[in-house]
Amino acid sequence: MIALSDYLILSAIVFCIGLAGIFINRTNIIMLLMCVELILAAVNTNFIAFSYYSSDVAGQILSLIHI
């Protein structure tokens, strides 16, 4: 079974890649928007992981609304 910490580590890696992409590439607007999408995907992963491990549906619903 995959632990909560595995999801959080994956989410932190995706978030850092998106954040680094924003700071490295400021000239291309399409790349900038793709990096923002990576950051939002990392946040949604956190919502879903915490919701699943706390047996509450609110985080999953919030991630669907957030998209």
Steps between C-alpha positions, in 0.01 A plus 500: 500500500619848420547718808390859540861616507554358150220716362631805684854446369368466144293813543798694638715394205234606247450829686874573499526423128217743430650766724844463343344523155337829590827650623716364218274579205328837517492580130270233358143541625394149397779341706408727789138383489613137481708550814202653677301191401770281656470695824121461498533127429729467803245677719221275370714195577533621858125554528423153373768326708396665827135439420558132430705437811263689728194323351334829418356585160534878536855513362407298194202724429717808553757370253227448239376856551858630500570363153 
